[in-house]
Amino acid sequence: MDSANATDVAFFDINDDVQVTEVPPQDIISTTVALVSALANIFMIWIVLKHVDLRTRSNLYLVNCCICNFAIMLLIPVSLNLFGMTDELSYECMCLWEESLYGMHFGNLLFALILLLDWYFVTHVRRHILIICAAWLLILSVSTASVSFCIFSLSYPVGLLGTAITFLILGISVILIHLLRIIKIVLLKQKEGSKTGLIIITAYFLCWLPNTVLIYGQGYFRFSIDIMVEHLTLILAYSQAWIMLILLFVCDKPFRMYVRKIFGCEARNISPENADKEQNVVLL
């Protein structure tokens, strides 16, 4: 009897030492939304690169925006420490991980800004490959500098600062272009052209806006907010990729045709020049 009691005590002592780490439900939801957005990014990249007719200047900017966003969606689960990985990572690895996240977010915003300006000004610049290469060079430079400062414990958040400045420029550009568009329609009575680029980038900006304001507001103005509200803003921000996919399907005729073709519907051939015109016609 005594030995049985001793065994029971030992059994319960062992179980008392076992600690099960529970992942908050809101983090699971955020990660699920991020993974869905990652799949949406993959789909947009795949369908544009698969069909030559869709490889327009604007769509190539969109593809690079999706590449950056895909990297963000993959970096997020570990950044939230959902798998307990950050407890095992060294300080240098954490610097690489966190600062790369800010670098990719900067790149995501940068390509969104390029796409918006290209849509509005309709420059028809054929050096878009050069623009894309220059943008990636800037993204890698910002990311490398940010990681280096972090590793050497220098308090100069290059990636975070670049993200904030680019987001501010993107927000101002979205507001100004909407105002100019209203002026041209109401006052100048000009015809309205394609709104695809403007709709997509406006939706992208609005998805990230609440969370960005919250992060920088808490950092610089020291105000607090309910944790559930914070997670809701995160979920909205992570949702932007599949929201962009839906909007692209609804608003962009060439893209919609090829998506329908994948699911068994026929699509006529569309030249890159005509696709660019459909996407980029604006009120001039």
LUMGUTI-934244 format. One record per residue (C-alpha): residue in three letters; x negated, y negated, z. Coordinates in steps of 0.5 Angstrom, whole numbers, plus 500, padded with zeros to 3 digits. Layout:
BEGIN
ALAXYZ
...
***
This chain:
BEGIN
MET500500500
ASP494495502
SER491497495
ALA497496491
ASN498489495
ALA491487493
THR492489486
ASP498484486
VAL494479489
ALA488480484
PHE493480478
PHE497473480
ASP490470482
ILE488471475
ASN494469472
ASP494462476
ASP487461473
VAL490461466
GLN492455463
VAL496454457
THR496448453
GLU502446450
VAL502441444
PRO508436445
PRO513437440
GLN512430437
ASP505432435
ILE508438432
ILE513434428
SER508429426
THR503434423
THR509438419
VAL510431416
ALA503430414
LEU502437411
VAL509436407
SER505429405
ALA499433403
LEU503437399
ALA506432395
ASN500428394
ILE497435391
PHE503435386
MET503428384
ILE495429382
TRP496436379
ILE502434375
VAL498427372
LEU492431371
LYS495437367
HIS499433362
VAL495428358
ASP501424356
LEU501422364
ARG494420364
THR495413364
ARG491407367
SER496406372
ASN497414374
LEU490414374
TYR490409380
LEU495413383
VAL492419383
ASN486416386
CYS490413392
CYS493420393
ILE486423393
CYS485418399
ASN492420402
PHE491427402
ALA484427406
ILE488422411
MET493428412
LEU488433413
LEU484429418
ILE490427422
PRO491434426
VAL484434428
SER485427430
LEU491428434
ASN487434437
LEU493439436
PHE488445435
GLY483443441
MET478442436
THR475435439
ASP473438445
GLU468443442
LEU466437437
SER459433438
TYR459426439
GLU456425432
CYS461430429
MET467426432
CYS464419429
LEU464423422
TRP471425423
GLU474419426
GLU470414422
SER472418415
LEU479417417
TYR479410417
GLY474410411
MET480414407
HIS485409409
PHE481403407
GLY481407400
ASN488409400
LEU490401401
LEU485399396
PHE488403390
ALA495401392
LEU492394392
ILE489395385
LEU495399382
LEU500393384
LEU495388381
ASP495392375
TRP502393375
TYR504385375
PHE498382371
VAL498388366
THR491386364
HIS491393359
VAL484393361
ARG481399358
ARG475399363
HIS479403369
ILE474408369
LEU469403371
ILE474400376
ILE475407379
CYS468408380
ALA467401383
ALA472402388
TRP470409390
LEU463406391
LEU466401396
ILE470406399
LEU463411400
SER459405403
VAL464402408
SER465410410
THR458411411
ALA457404414
SER462405419
VAL460412421
SER453410422
PHE455404426
CYS459409431
ILE453414431
PHE448409433
SER453406438
LEU454399435
SER460396436
TYR462394429
PRO468398426
VAL467397419
GLY472402417
LEU477399422
LEU476392420
GLY476394412
THR483397413
ALA486391417
ILE483386411
THR486390406
PHE492392409
LEU493384410
ILE491383403
LEU496388400
GLY502385404
ILE501378402
SER501381395
VAL507385396
ILE511379398
LEU508374393
ILE510378387
HIS517379390
LEU518372391
LEU515370384
ARG519376381
ILE525373384
ILE523366381
LYS523368374
ILE529372375
VAL534367378
LEU530360376
LEU527362369
LYS532367367
GLN527372364
LYS529379363
GLU527384368
GLY522389366
SER520396369
LYS519396377
THR516402378
GLY509400380
LEU512395385
ILE518399388
ILE512405389
ILE507400393
THR513396396
ALA515403399
TYR508405401
PHE507398405
LEU513399408
CYS512406411
TRP505404414
LEU507397416
PRO511399423
ASN505403425
THR499398423
VAL503392427
LEU503397433
ILE496399433
TYR493392432
GLY498389436
GLN496394442
GLY489393441
TYR489385440
PHE495383444
ARG495388449
PHE502390449
SER505396450
ILE511400447
ASP515407448
ILE511413446
MET517415442
VAL517409438
GLU510410437
HIS511417434
LEU517415430
THR512409427
LEU507415425
ILE512420422
LEU514414418
ALA507412416
TYR506420414
SER512420410
GLN510415405
ALA507420400
TRP513425399
ILE517418399
MET513416393
LEU514422390
ILE521422390
LEU521414388
LEU516416382
PHE521422380
VAL527417380
CYS524411377
ASP519413372
LYS522416366
PRO515420363
PHE514423370
ARG521425371
MET521429364
TYR515433366
VAL517435373
ARG524437369
LYS519441364
ILE516445370
PHE523447372
GLY525449365
CYS527443362
GLU524441355
ALA521434355
ARG519430349
ASN511428348
ILE510421350
SER504417348
PRO499414354
GLU500407350
ASN508408351
ALA508411358
ASP503405360
LYS509400357
GLU514404361
GLN511403367
ASN507396367
VAL512392363
VAL513386368
LEU517379367
LEU512374364
***
